[in-house]
């Protein structure tokens, strides 16, 4: 895998199966990027444990599930290295050195961490591992010398913090050992709302559509989709903004001009919600059916999937060990 313009580090916390929100936000992009970039995809089980202490099976039990989603959606292990974070111990050692380059005050100022602490209601019961997970993330990124990291807008501060660590380390050893990364932020509209109209599709809110959804489950989900509560009759003008069905049509329809025409009809009055949902359902059925079938076939041979993860983790260890060796040599820790 040489000659690529960029090296990418991306991944997910394995706390449950992935869903269409992940597909629009990252998976679809990863399938495209693996054609032109050197791509490392981590199953961030170590990071997921920072706020799941004592609930280990919630994380370990989902590693295979997320790997199945990756493979079923088109991630090719011959083009992308899929690995398990906890199986690459070099990452933890690298993070331990980076912890000395970051103050507690700086971690507490990270806006992404502040938001997540508030969402989880940690207050002073904050696990130290959770507060420091941006440092672990910096180790993940720098271990593979990633130049591009796909993140949502809310995660950009994490890349900024990584680059601060890169600069501090390189300055401290007076060498350019580590490589800064750029955030790759998805285009506007790449975040899919939940089917209930909430801003984000989320496992914890139960408003997702997973890749193993049956035809009946897809039908039921489309039927339940939030539209415009004021659009009571077909002839009433309707609001497109905040209408989940239109958000899904924007994300999945191959005919933007047709969607624009539907929006015009809906705004003017004359297009009912049931008819609108009939436009969307076949698109989702056609998208999910082959992914669901591939996923079921892969799930029938879990040993083969674990073999892919084992091979990917060994490959990732080789790369991370090389970076760790360079870091230790630059610090004077290569004693023997």
C-alpha positions as CSV (number, residue, x, y, z in Angstrom):
1,X,0.0,0.0,0.0
2,X,2.4,2.7,-1.1
3,X,2.1,5.8,-3.1
4,X,-1.2,7.0,-1.6
5,X,-1.7,10.8,-1.3
6,X,-3.1,10.5,2.3
7,X,-3.1,8.1,5.2
8,X,-6.5,8.0,7.0
9,X,-7.3,7.0,10.6
10,X,-11.0,6.5,11.4
11,X,-13.1,4.2,13.4
12,X,-16.0,3.7,15.8
13,X,-16.7,2.8,19.4
14,X,-18.2,-0.7,19.4
15,X,-21.1,-0.1,21.8
16,X,-23.8,-1.4,19.4
17,X,-24.5,-2.2,15.8
18,X,-24.0,0.6,13.3
19,X,-26.9,2.2,11.4
20,X,-27.9,4.4,8.5
21,X,-26.6,7.5,10.3
22,X,-23.1,6.0,10.3
23,X,-23.6,5.1,6.6
24,X,-24.3,8.7,5.6
25,X,-21.8,10.2,8.1
26,X,-18.8,8.0,7.5
27,X,-19.2,4.5,6.0
28,X,-20.1,5.5,2.5
29,X,-17.1,7.9,2.5
30,X,-14.7,5.2,3.8
31,X,-15.7,2.9,1.0
32,X,-14.8,5.6,-1.5
33,X,-11.6,6.7,0.3
34,X,-10.1,3.2,0.4
35,X,-9.7,3.4,-3.3
36,X,-7.2,6.2,-3.2
37,X,-5.9,6.4,0.4
38,X,-4.1,4.2,2.8
39,X,-6.9,3.7,5.4
40,X,-6.8,2.3,9.0
41,X,-10.1,1.7,10.7
42,X,-10.1,1.0,14.4
43,X,-12.7,-0.6,16.6
44,X,-12.1,1.7,19.5
45,X,-12.9,-0.8,22.3
46,X,-10.3,0.8,24.7
47,X,-11.9,4.2,24.3
48,X,-15.4,2.8,24.7
49,X,-14.4,1.4,28.1
50,X,-13.6,4.9,29.4
51,X,-17.3,5.4,30.2
52,X,-18.4,1.7,30.3
53,X,-16.4,0.5,33.3
54,X,-18.0,-2.6,34.7
55,X,-20.1,-3.0,31.5
56,X,-17.4,-4.7,29.5
57,X,-19.7,-7.1,27.6
58,X,-21.5,-4.0,26.1
59,X,-18.2,-3.2,24.4
60,X,-16.6,-6.6,23.8
61,X,-19.9,-8.1,22.6
62,X,-20.2,-5.5,19.8
63,X,-16.7,-5.7,18.3
64,X,-17.9,-8.5,15.9
65,X,-21.2,-6.7,15.2
66,X,-19.4,-3.5,14.1
67,X,-16.9,-5.5,12.0
68,X,-19.8,-7.2,10.3
69,X,-21.3,-3.8,9.5
70,X,-18.0,-2.6,8.0
71,X,-17.6,-5.6,5.8
72,X,-21.2,-5.7,4.7
73,X,-21.1,-2.1,3.7
74,X,-18.1,-2.6,1.4
75,X,-15.0,-2.0,3.6
76,X,-12.5,-4.2,1.9
77,X,-9.8,-5.7,4.2
78,X,-7.4,-5.9,1.3
79,X,-7.6,-2.1,0.9
80,X,-8.4,-1.0,4.5
81,X,-6.7,-2.2,7.7
82,X,-9.4,-3.0,10.2
83,X,-8.0,-3.5,13.7
84,X,-9.0,-3.7,17.4
85,X,-7.6,-0.9,19.5
86,X,-6.9,-3.0,22.6
87,X,-4.9,-5.5,20.5
88,X,-2.3,-2.8,19.6
89,X,-0.7,-2.1,23.0
90,X,1.8,0.3,21.4
91,X,-1.1,2.8,21.3
92,X,-1.4,2.8,25.1
93,X,2.3,3.2,25.6
94,X,2.4,6.1,23.1
95,X,-0.6,7.7,25.0
96,X,1.3,7.4,28.3
97,X,4.1,9.6,26.9
98,X,1.7,12.1,25.4
99,X,-0.1,12.5,28.8
100,X,3.0,14.4,30.0
101,X,2.6,17.0,27.3
102,X,-1.0,18.0,28.2
103,X,-2.3,19.7,31.3
104,X,-5.6,18.7,33.0
105,X,-6.8,22.3,32.5
106,X,-6.2,22.0,28.7
107,X,-8.2,18.7,28.6
108,X,-11.0,20.3,30.6
109,X,-11.2,23.2,28.1
110,X,-11.6,20.9,25.1
111,X,-15.2,21.8,24.0
112,X,-15.9,18.3,22.7
113,X,-14.9,16.7,26.0
114,X,-16.9,19.4,27.9
115,X,-20.0,18.6,25.9
116,X,-19.7,14.9,26.4
117,X,-19.0,15.2,30.1
118,X,-22.2,17.3,30.4
119,X,-24.2,14.8,28.3
120,X,-23.1,11.9,30.5
121,X,-23.7,13.9,33.8
122,X,-20.2,12.9,35.1
123,X,-19.5,16.1,37.1
124,X,-16.8,15.2,39.7
125,X,-17.3,11.5,39.2
126,X,-15.5,11.9,35.9
127,X,-13.3,8.9,35.1
128,X,-9.7,10.0,34.5
129,X,-9.6,7.8,31.4
130,X,-12.5,9.6,29.9
131,X,-11.0,13.1,30.5
132,X,-7.8,11.9,28.9
133,X,-9.3,10.1,25.9
134,X,-8.3,12.9,23.5
135,X,-4.7,12.0,24.3
136,X,-5.4,8.3,23.5
137,X,-7.0,9.5,20.3
138,X,-3.9,11.5,19.5
139,X,-1.9,8.3,20.0
140,X,-4.1,6.5,17.5
141,X,-3.8,9.2,14.9
142,X,0.0,9.8,15.2
143,X,0.9,6.0,15.5
144,X,-0.2,5.6,11.9
145,X,1.1,9.0,10.8
146,X,-2.4,9.8,9.6
147,X,-2.6,13.0,7.5
148,X,-6.4,13.0,7.2
149,X,-9.0,12.2,9.9
150,X,-12.7,12.2,9.0
151,X,-14.7,13.8,11.8
152,X,-17.9,15.6,12.4
153,X,-17.8,19.3,13.0
154,X,-18.1,18.7,16.8
155,X,-14.9,16.6,16.8
156,X,-12.6,19.2,15.1
157,X,-11.3,20.3,18.5
158,X,-9.9,16.7,19.0
159,X,-7.8,17.1,15.8
160,X,-6.6,20.5,17.1
161,X,-5.6,18.9,20.4
162,X,-3.7,16.1,18.5
163,X,-1.8,18.7,16.5
164,X,-0.9,20.6,19.7
165,X,0.6,17.3,21.0
166,X,2.5,16.7,17.7
167,X,4.0,20.2,17.9
168,X,4.9,19.9,21.6
169,X,6.5,16.5,21.1
170,X,8.5,17.5,18.0
171,X,9.7,20.7,19.7
172,X,10.7,18.7,22.8
173,X,12.9,16.4,20.8
174,X,14.0,18.9,18.2
175,X,13.0,16.6,15.4
176,X,10.0,16.2,13.1
177,X,9.0,12.7,14.3
178,X,5.2,13.0,14.4
179,X,3.0,14.2,11.5
180,X,0.1,16.7,11.9
181,X,-3.3,15.7,10.7
182,X,-6.1,17.5,8.9
183,X,-9.8,17.1,9.8
184,X,-11.9,15.9,6.9
185,X,-15.4,17.3,7.8
186,X,-18.3,15.8,5.9
187,X,-20.3,18.1,3.5
188,X,-23.4,19.9,4.9
189,X,-26.3,17.5,5.2
190,X,-24.1,14.4,6.0
191,X,-25.7,14.0,9.4
192,X,-28.9,12.0,9.2
193,X,-31.7,12.8,11.7
194,X,-33.4,10.1,13.8
195,X,-36.6,8.8,12.3
196,X,-38.4,10.5,15.3
197,X,-37.2,13.9,14.1
198,X,-34.5,14.2,16.8
199,X,-31.3,16.0,15.6
200,X,-29.2,12.8,15.6
201,X,-29.8,9.2,14.8
202,X,-28.7,7.4,18.0
203,X,-28.8,3.9,19.4
204,X,-29.6,5.2,22.9
205,X,-32.7,7.1,21.5
206,X,-34.0,4.0,19.6
207,X,-34.5,6.1,16.5
208,X,-32.2,4.2,14.1
209,X,-32.4,1.9,11.1
210,X,-29.7,-0.8,11.3
211,X,-28.2,-2.8,8.4
212,X,-29.9,-6.0,9.6
213,X,-33.4,-4.4,9.5
214,X,-36.0,-6.7,7.8
215,X,-38.3,-5.4,5.0
216,X,-41.1,-5.1,7.6
217,X,-38.9,-3.2,10.0
218,X,-37.9,-0.8,7.2
219,X,-41.6,-0.3,6.3
220,X,-42.5,0.3,9.9
221,X,-39.7,2.8,10.3
222,X,-40.7,4.8,7.2
223,X,-44.3,4.8,8.4
224,X,-43.2,6.2,11.8
225,X,-41.0,8.9,10.3
226,X,-41.5,12.5,11.6
227,X,-42.8,14.8,8.9
228,X,-44.7,18.1,9.6
229,X,-47.2,17.9,12.5
230,X,-49.1,20.9,11.0
231,X,-49.6,19.1,7.6
232,X,-52.9,17.6,8.5
233,X,-54.5,17.3,5.0
234,X,-53.1,16.6,1.6
235,X,-54.1,20.1,0.4
236,X,-52.3,21.9,3.3
237,X,-48.9,23.5,2.6
238,X,-46.2,21.6,4.4
239,X,-42.8,22.4,5.9
240,X,-39.8,20.7,4.3
241,X,-37.3,21.9,6.9
242,X,-37.1,19.4,9.8
243,X,-39.1,16.8,7.8
244,X,-37.2,13.5,8.2
245,X,-38.5,12.0,5.0
246,X,-37.0,14.8,3.0
247,X,-33.7,14.5,4.9
248,X,-33.6,10.8,3.9
249,X,-34.5,11.6,0.3
250,X,-31.7,14.2,0.1
251,X,-29.3,11.5,1.5
252,X,-30.3,8.5,-0.6
253,X,-32.2,9.6,-3.8
254,X,-30.2,9.4,-7.0
255,X,-32.6,12.0,-8.5
256,X,-32.0,15.4,-6.8
257,X,-34.2,17.2,-9.4
258,X,-37.0,14.8,-8.6
259,X,-36.6,15.5,-4.8
260,X,-36.7,19.3,-5.5
261,X,-40.0,18.8,-7.4
262,X,-41.4,16.9,-4.5
263,X,-40.4,19.6,-2.1
264,X,-42.1,22.2,-4.3
265,X,-45.3,20.2,-4.3
266,X,-45.2,19.6,-0.6
267,X,-44.7,23.3,0.2
268,X,-47.5,24.3,-2.1
269,X,-50.0,21.7,-0.8
270,X,-51.1,18.7,-2.8
271,X,-48.6,16.0,-1.6
272,X,-49.6,13.8,1.3
273,X,-47.3,12.3,3.8
274,X,-48.2,8.7,2.9
275,X,-47.5,9.4,-0.8
276,X,-44.2,11.1,0.2
277,X,-43.2,8.1,2.3
278,X,-44.0,5.8,-0.7
279,X,-41.3,7.7,-2.6
280,X,-38.7,6.9,0.1
281,X,-39.4,3.3,1.1
282,X,-38.2,1.6,-2.1
283,X,-34.9,3.5,-1.9
284,X,-34.2,2.2,1.6
285,X,-35.4,-1.3,0.8
286,X,-33.0,-1.4,-2.2
287,X,-30.1,0.1,-0.2
288,X,-30.4,-2.2,2.9
289,X,-31.4,-5.5,1.2
290,X,-27.9,-6.4,-0.2
291,X,-26.1,-5.1,2.9
292,X,-28.4,-7.2,5.1
293,X,-27.8,-10.3,2.9
294,X,-24.0,-9.8,2.9
295,X,-24.1,-9.3,6.7
296,X,-26.0,-12.5,7.3
297,X,-23.6,-14.5,5.1
298,X,-20.6,-13.1,7.0
299,X,-22.3,-13.7,10.4
300,X,-22.6,-17.3,9.5
301,X,-18.8,-17.7,9.6
302,X,-17.7,-15.6,12.6
303,X,-14.3,-17.3,12.6
304,X,-13.5,-15.8,9.2
305,X,-14.4,-12.3,10.4
306,X,-12.2,-12.8,13.6
307,X,-9.4,-13.9,11.3
308,X,-9.7,-10.6,9.3
309,X,-9.6,-8.6,12.6
310,X,-6.6,-10.6,13.9
311,X,-4.7,-10.1,10.6
312,X,-5.6,-6.4,10.6
313,X,-4.5,-5.9,14.2
314,X,-1.1,-7.6,13.5
315,X,-0.6,-5.3,10.5
316,X,-1.6,-2.3,12.6
317,X,0.9,-3.4,15.4
318,X,3.7,-3.4,12.9
319,X,3.0,0.2,11.8
320,X,2.4,1.5,15.4
321,X,5.5,-0.3,16.7
322,X,7.6,1.5,14.1
323,X,6.3,4.9,15.2
324,X,6.7,4.0,18.8
325,X,10.3,3.0,18.2
326,X,11.0,6.4,16.5
327,X,9.4,8.2,19.4
328,X,11.4,6.3,22.0
329,X,14.6,6.8,20.2
330,X,13.9,10.6,19.9
331,X,13.3,10.7,23.6
332,X,16.4,8.7,24.4
333,X,14.4,5.7,25.7
334,X,16.0,3.2,23.3
335,X,18.5,1.9,25.9
336,X,19.5,-1.4,24.3
